[in-house]
Amino acid sequence: MLHLDLTKLEGFIPQDYLTQRMAGLEKAASMLANHDGPGGDFTGWVYLPRDYDKEEFARIQAAAKKIQQQSQVLVVIGIGGSYLGARAVIDLLASPNYNLKKKDTPDILFAGNGLSTDALLETIALIGDRDFSVNVISKSGTTTEPAVAFRIFKALLEEKYGKEGARSRIYATTDKAPELTPPADATVIPYEQLLTGTAEQA
């Protein structure tokens, strides 16, 4: 439970600042809790920290451990929120200079957010001879930029590890019924449907 302390604001705001707004605040809290206000279908995030899929979370943790054990680089392929969301979390929880720090976890490189040949070749050069895995993040699988990048890095994986070895290094974060078709043995991590309310919880 959050507690709002406005005592340090005395002298800067009216004494009845909070009481005047209490009715509106209670109404907003009720709409969030009951998912019945404008945009109520998109408020699953309110209880996500409590009601998340524990089994799916365990699978994600297992996938992370596997990536750390077998790869020195993880290539995250995505665009828009798929790309920015992953990057923002790393910047917040680790560091904007994560790849430059000494650590016992893989470097994380991003691809699929543009069609620049130079940027793609630079990413491939940064991987070099190091072992790597790929996490392609796409809900539809039809967006051009990540689709192109995925095919290129999938081919690189198959060239380096063979088709069977590549399958164990591809992680697809996608919808329950994706248009993007990962290899049969790839690890598929469904989107958390409660975040959007557009489908059943994975």
C-alpha positions, 0 to 999 in steps of 0.5 A: 500500500502506498502512503502519500505524505504531503506534510512537507508541502505545507505553505506551498499548497492549500490546506484542503488540497487533498480533501478537495480531490479525494472524491476524484482520487477514490473514483480513479482508484475504484476504476483501476481496481475494477477495470471499469473506467475508460480503457479498463480493458488495459489495466491488467498491469494493476495486479500483475505483480501479484497475479502473474503467471508463476509457471511462465515466470519460472520458464523465463528464469530458466531461459535466462539461466540457459542463455547466461551459461551458453552465450557471451552475447544475446541479440534482442531483435525488436522494434518500437515497444519491443525494442525500447522496453527491453532496453529501458529495463536494462538501463534502469536495472543495470546500466546504460553502459551495461556492455562496457562493464565487467560482468559475468553475464552476456553482452546485450545487442539490439537489432531489428529496429531499422533497415540500416545495412551498416548497423546490422554489419556492425552488430555482427562484427561486435559479436565476432567469434563469441557464442550468441543467442537470439531473442526475437520480440514480435507480437505479429511477426509481420513487421519488416525490420525485425522480420528481416533481422531475425532471418539474418541472425537465424541464418548466422546461428545455423551456419555457426551451430547447425540447425539443431544447435540454432534451435536451442539458441533462439527465444521467441517472445511473441503472442500465443498464436504468432504469425512469426514462426520460430523453429519447432524447438525454439523457446517461446515466451508468450507476451503477458496478456494481462498487460493488454487484456486482448487475450487470455492470460498465457 
